[in-house]
Amino acid sequence: MSARPRFAWRYVVPFALAELAAQLAFADRYGYHRDELYFRVAARHPAVAYDDQGALTPYIGRLSEWLFGETPRGLRVLSAVMAALVVVVVGLIARELGARATGQLVAAAGTFASAYVLAVGHLLTTSTLDLLVWTTAILLVARILAGADERLWLAVGVIIGIGLENKQQPLLLIAALAVGLAVERQLLRRLRSPWLWAGALFAVVLWLPYVVWQGRHGWPQLELAEDIRRDEGAERHDADSATAAPARPAARADRRGGPLGTPA
């Protein structure tokens, strides 16, 4: 295993704390987002899954309110914590890629200033946990590829399984990692590791309650996704029609000539 630079916690951690402070300072500047209202209601009707998502985000919101109060800020505290953790994890990823103190500082500062991180940390949303899952899984895979103990695949499986109980986007991460390993001609060698398959089993077991619930209820998330796709298609069509409509009379007038039939 190649030597790694030391973790520049003196540079990375202050940006994580600044992220947390900024999120909490502005967490109550306006009321609940409509999705947050949905999560609050969902958490009061416990289930292993819901029509359009897993159960984790509503439960995270419920725990946050229990710990910090039933206010917009109270609901969003754990989202802010997750955003701050993302700053630390990205700094650690930079370290795995060989960055020394300056490189880790730049990675942490860039993550702190990221509009996406600021946005998903500002609300209770499924994307907040999803971002933490992706970055943590990438960090662990980077450690394994750098020569760390392959038992870390177990941790990767747990992280992915937790992410899949929140939303399904970690499947895209798995596909991207597989393609990357294939391009680097490492896929077959990694697939021979029993620890990778054990980690995959952990992920499936954690994901299974969501899959079973969806199957028993007729896959409502797929139905909802199709409804959203149709609605967005109709909205785009209406917008295109509204944009094109004012131009059509003018185009016809140009073809006919001026108001009295004279050339325009």
C-alpha positions in Angstrom: 0.0 0.0 0.0 1.5 3.3 -1.1 2.1 6.0 1.6 -0.5 8.6 1.9 -0.1 12.3 2.7 -1.2 13.2 6.2 -4.8 14.4 6.6 -4.7 18.2 6.7 -7.4 18.5 9.4 -6.3 22.0 10.3 -7.3 23.1 6.8 -10.2 20.9 6.1 -12.1 20.9 9.4 -12.5 24.7 9.6 -14.3 24.6 6.2 -16.6 21.9 7.4 -17.4 23.9 10.5 -17.9 27.0 8.4 -20.3 25.0 6.2 -22.3 23.9 9.3 -22.4 27.4 10.7 -23.5 28.9 7.4 -26.3 26.3 7.0 -27.6 26.8 10.5 -27.4 30.6 10.3 -29.7 30.7 7.3 -31.8 27.6 8.0 -34.9 29.6 9.2 -34.9 32.4 6.7 -38.1 31.0 5.2 -40.7 28.4 5.9 -41.0 24.8 5.0 -40.4 23.7 1.4 -43.3 21.6 0.0 -41.1 18.5 0.0 -40.3 19.0 3.6 -43.9 19.2 4.5 -44.4 15.8 2.7 -41.4 14.3 4.6 -42.9 15.5 7.9 -46.3 13.9 7.2 -44.6 10.7 5.9 -42.5 10.3 9.1 -45.7 10.4 11.1 -47.0 7.3 9.2 -44.0 4.9 9.6 -43.4 2.5 6.7 -40.3 0.7 5.3 -40.9 2.7 2.0 -43.2 5.2 0.4 -44.7 5.5 -3.0 -41.9 7.7 -4.4 -38.9 7.0 -2.2 -37.3 5.0 0.6 -38.0 5.8 4.3 -34.7 7.3 5.4 -35.1 11.0 4.7 -38.5 11.3 6.5 -37.0 9.5 9.5 -33.9 11.7 9.4 -36.2 14.7 9.5 -38.2 13.2 12.4 -35.1 12.6 14.4 -33.8 16.1 13.7 -37.1 17.6 14.9 -37.0 15.4 18.0 -33.5 16.6 18.8 -33.7 20.2 17.8 -37.4 21.2 17.8 -40.3 21.3 15.4 -39.2 24.4 13.4 -37.7 24.8 9.9 -34.2 25.1 11.5 -34.8 22.1 13.7 -35.9 20.0 10.7 -32.8 21.0 8.8 -30.0 20.6 11.4 -29.0 17.0 10.3 -29.0 18.1 6.7 -26.5 20.8 7.6 -24.4 18.2 9.5 -24.4 15.9 6.5 -23.3 18.8 4.2 -20.4 19.5 6.6 -19.4 15.9 6.6 -19.3 16.0 2.8 -16.7 18.7 3.0 -14.5 16.5 5.2 -15.0 13.4 3.0 -14.0 15.3 -0.2 -10.9 16.5 1.6 -10.2 12.8 2.4 -10.8 11.8 -1.2 -8.2 14.5 -2.3 -5.8 12.9 0.2 -6.4 9.5 -1.3 -5.6 10.9 -4.7 -2.2 12.2 -3.4 -3.1 15.7 -2.5 -1.0 17.2 0.3 -2.2 20.0 2.6 -2.7 22.6 -0.1 -4.6 20.3 -2.4 -6.8 19.2 0.5 -7.5 22.8 1.4 -8.5 23.5 -2.2 -10.8 20.5 -2.2 -12.5 21.5 1.1 -12.8 25.1 0.1 -14.3 24.2 -3.3 -16.8 21.9 -1.6 -17.7 24.5 0.9 -18.4 27.0 -1.8 -20.3 24.6 -4.0 -23.7 25.8 -4.8 -25.0 22.3 -4.9 -23.7 21.5 -1.4 -25.1 24.7 -0.1 -28.5 23.9 -1.6 -28.9 20.3 -0.5 -27.6 21.2 3.0 -30.1 24.0 3.3 -33.2 21.8 3.2 -34.3 18.3 4.3 -34.0 16.5 1.0 -33.2 13.0 -0.3 -30.3 14.5 -2.2 -28.4 15.4 1.0 -27.9 11.9 2.2 -27.4 10.8 -1.4 -24.5 13.1 -1.8 -22.9 11.9 1.5 -23.4 8.3 0.4 -21.8 8.8 -3.0 -18.7 10.7 -1.6 -18.2 8.2 1.2 -18.5 5.2 -1.1 -16.0 6.8 -3.5 -13.6 7.4 -0.6 -13.7 3.8 0.5 -13.3 2.5 -3.1 -10.3 4.8 -3.5 -8.8 3.4 -0.4 -9.3 -0.2 -1.6 -7.8 0.6 -5.0 -4.8 2.2 -3.3 -4.1 -1.1 -1.6 -6.1 -1.0 1.7 -7.7 -4.1 3.2 -10.3 -5.5 0.9 -12.6 -6.1 3.8 -13.5 -2.4 3.3 -15.8 -3.7 0.6 -18.1 -4.7 3.5 -18.3 -1.0 4.5 -18.9 0.0 0.8 -21.8 -2.4 0.7 -23.3 -1.0 3.9 -23.0 2.5 2.6 -24.6 1.7 -0.7 -27.4 -0.3 1.0 -28.2 2.7 3.2 -28.2 4.9 0.2 -30.6 2.6 -1.7 -33.0 2.8 1.2 -33.0 6.6 0.5 -33.2 6.7 -3.3 -32.0 4.6 -6.2 -29.2 6.9 -7.6 -26.4 4.8 -6.0 -27.1 2.2 -8.7 -25.7 4.7 -11.1 -22.6 5.0 -9.0 -22.2 1.2 -9.0 -22.5 1.2 -12.8 -19.9 4.1 -13.1 -17.4 2.3 -10.9 -17.8 -0.9 -12.9 -17.2 0.9 -16.1 -14.2 2.7 -14.7 -12.7 -0.5 -13.4 -13.3 -2.2 -16.7 -11.6 0.6 -18.6 -8.6 0.3 -16.2 -8.7 -3.5 -16.7 -9.2 -4.1 -13.0 -12.8 -5.3 -13.0 -12.2 -9.0 -13.3 -9.5 -9.0 -10.7 -11.7 -7.1 -8.3 -14.7 -9.4 -8.9 -12.6 -12.3 -7.7 -12.6 -10.8 -4.2 -15.0 -12.6 -1.8 -15.2 -9.4 0.2 -16.7 -7.5 -2.7 -19.4 -10.1 -3.0 -20.0 -10.0 0.7 -20.4 -6.3 0.5 -22.8 -6.6 -2.4 -24.8 -9.0 -0.2 -24.9 -6.5 2.6 -26.2 -3.8 0.1 -28.9 -6.1 -1.2 -30.1 -7.1 2.3 -30.4 -3.5 3.3 -32.2 -2.6 0.1 -34.5 -5.6 0.2 -37.3 -4.0 2.4 -37.7 -1.2 -0.1 -37.8 -3.6 -3.1 -40.3 -5.9 -1.4 -42.6 -3.0 -0.4 -42.5 -1.6 -3.9 -43.3 -5.0 -5.4 -46.2 -5.7 -3.1 -47.7 -2.3 -3.9 -47.3 -2.6 -7.7 -44.1 -0.5 -8.1 -45.7 2.9 -7.5 -42.4 4.7 -7.8 -42.1 3.6 -11.5 -45.7 4.7 -12.1 -45.0 8.1 -10.5 -41.8 8.5 -12.5 -43.8 7.9 -15.7 -46.5 10.4 -14.6 -43.8 13.0 -13.9 -42.2 12.4 -17.3 -45.6 12.9 -19.1 -46.3 16.0 -17.1 -42.9 17.5 -17.9 -43.3 16.6 -21.5 -46.7 18.3 -21.6 -45.3 21.4 -19.9 -42.5 21.7 -22.4 -45.0 21.3 -25.3 -47.2 24.0 -23.8 -44.2 26.3 -23.3 -43.0 25.7 -26.9 -46.5 26.4 -28.2 -46.8 29.6 -26.3 -43.4 30.8 -27.5 -44.1 29.9 -31.1 -47.7 31.3 -31.2 -46.9 35.1 -31.4 -44.5 34.4 -34.3 -47.0 32.6 -36.4 -49.4 35.6 -37.3 -46.3 37.6 -38.1 -45.0 34.9 -40.3 -48.3 34.6 -42.1 -48.5 38.4 -42.6 -45.0 38.3 -44.1 -46.1 35.7 -46.6 -49.3 37.5 -47.5 -47.8 41.0 -47.6 -48.8 44.1 -45.7 -52.2 44.8 -44.0 -53.8 45.6 -47.4 -52.1 42.8 -49.3 -49.3 45.1 -50.5 -45.8 43.8 -50.2 -44.5 44.1 -46.6 
